[in-house]
């Protein structure tokens, strides 16, 4: 029913976790971003921003033809609406989930991504950039820690807000973070990690990407995209 164009990144993990949680049939179409497969014309027709993940739903609820969706947050919302799961219908609870979903897609993901880049992939160490994004990562962790102080999940009940945020916390050590400094976040993180659907999603990732090392050639593809490569 669902074709998932995927690679083993935090944004990719979001979608496999959701699909595993709701038991919606799907087929993974690997897009090896380290080899430049995200620039193939067939993939760009589905995801014009040349980024994973993307999906094609072959049985949309309107009964029309196949429907493509790109951007991880949009995909989570689309699939939650399709299945009527992990996104409350109640106005206030729905709004709360969507606020935290957008918090992740506009803040947590991009800022932690810059942390990863300058700490591990930049061709030269730039102390200002590293310090800037490590501090912003710490701030965002603290926001989430406070949010989880009196609740089990980000929006009280388990939702796409939790699914969106968890994969970005998995590489916390690479981000220069200690979960012991954020006890409420740590409790949530550990609870997320033992969910069977989360474990199945990460097991699939390990099967698909057996050589996760980023080579110099891969860096040129991943981080050297100007207008010429993106068209």
N, C-alpha and C positions, 0 to 999 in steps of 0.2 A: 504493500500500500504506500509506504513512504520510502523514497530513495534519499539517503543521507549522504551528502558530499562532505567528507570529514577528513581531518587529520588530528593527530594526538596532541592538541593544545588545550589550554583551559577552556577556550570557547567551544572547541569541539566536544570536550567532555560534557558540557552542559546538556547537549542534545541527546547523547547516548544515555546519560543518567535519566533524563525525562522519559525517553522511550522505554527504557527498562522498568522504570517505576510504574508506568501505566500499561505495560505489556502490549504496546501497539506494534504490529509487525513492521519491520523495516529492513532495508538492505543497505549496507554500507558501501559507498563508492569512494574508495580512498583517493585523496588528492594530496600527493606528496609535495608539500610546499617547499621542501629543501631541494627538489629537483625542478621546480618551476612549473609544475603541473597546473597551478592556479591561473596560469596565463593562457591555457588552451582555450580556443574559441568556443568549444562546446561548454566549458565551465563558465566562461564569461557570459554566455547567453542566460545562465541561471543566476550567477552572482557577479554583477557588473563591477563590483568593487574589488574583484579578484582576491577575495578573502573567504576562508572557510569559517563556519559551516554554512551550508545551504541545503535546502530540501526541495524535493518535488513530491507533492501529494497527488497520487494518481486516483484518489477517490475523495475529492473535496466535498464538503457538506452541501454545496449548492448544486451538485449533480453535473457540473460542467466538466470541461477537460482538465488535464493535469495543471496544477498550480505550483509555481515556483516561489519560494520565499528565501531571502537571504538576510543576514544579520542575526546573531544569536538571540538577542532579546526579542526581536520580532518573531523568530521561529518559536521560542518558548511560549509567547502569548498566543500565537496561532494554534499551536498544538494543544495548549491548555483549553482554548475555546472549542477546538474540534472535539476533544475528548470530554470536556466539562469536568476536568480534574486539575487539582493543584492551583486553581485560580478561583477564588470565591465569587459567587454571583452577587452577594450582598454589596451594596454601594460602598459602604465605608471600608469593609474588609478588602474589597477589590481594589479600592484606591490605595490602601496601605501596601498591598503587595506590589502594585505597579510603581509606587514611589521608590520602594527598595530595589525593584528590578532596574529602574532607570538610574538609581544611585550606583548600582554595580556597573552598568554598561557605560555610564558617562564618567565615573570616577574611579571606582575600585579597579576595574580592568585596565583602563588606559594608564593610570598612574603606576600600578604595579608592573605593567608592561614596560614602561620607561625605566623603572627600577631594574628589571631584568636586563634591559638593553645596555644601560650605561655601566652596570656592575659586571656584566659577563660577556658582552658581545662587541662593545665599542672598540675600535682599533687602538685607542689610547685611553688611559685612565684620566678622566676629567673630575677631579675631586668635588668641584662645585655641583656638577650634575648628579654625581653619585649621592652626595649629601642631601641635595634637594629632594630627590625621589625616595631615598630611604626615610627621610623625615615625613614626607607626605604619606608613605606607606604606613608609618607608625601612627600618624593621625587617623587614617582611615581604619586601621585595626582598632584604635581606641573608640572610634564612633561605633563600630560593630560590637565591640565588647560592652559598651554602655547599653546598647540596644538589647543585648541578650542577658542583661543582668537579672531581669525578672520574668523571662519568658524562655520557653524551650526552643522555639524557632523564631526567625526574624520577624514574621508577621503573625506570631502566636501559633497558628497551625502551619504544618509543613506545606511549602508552596514552591512555585517557580523562583521566588526570591532566594530561597536557600540553595536551590539547584544552581542558580546563576553565580552565587558568591563562592560556594565551596571550592570549585576547582582552582580559583585564584589564590586560595589560602594554602592549598596543598604544598606548593613550593616555598613555604614560609622561611625555611632556612636560607635558601638562595636569595631571599629578599632582605636578609639581615634581621629577621624577626625571631623572637623567642615566644612561643605560645604561653609559657609560664608567666609572662608579663601581662597576659590578657586572659585571666582565668575563666570568664564567662564565655568568651570566644572559644577557648580551648575545650570547654565542656561540650559546646555545640559541635565543634569540629570533630571531636571523638565520636559523638553520637551519629554524625553524618557518615563517618568513615566505616561504620559497621553495618550500615544499611545494605541489604543484599543487592539492591539495584545498583548502588554506587560501586560495590565490589565487582559486579558483573561488567559494568561499564569500563572500569579500569583494566579488567582482565582482557577485554576486547582490544583495548589500546595496546597492551603489551604484545598481543598477537599480531597486530597490524604494523606497528613500528618497532622493529627488532634492532634498529641501529639509530638511536635517538641523538647521537653526537652531531653537532652542527659543524660542518666543515667550512673552510674558507670560501669554497665555491658556493656553498649554500648561503653563507652570509651575504655574498654579493647579490644573490637572488632575493633574499628576504629583506635586506636593508638598503639595497641600491636602486630601489624602484623610483624612477622619475617618470615623466610623461611618456617617454619612449617605450618603456616596458609596460606601462599600464594601459596602453591602447591596443 
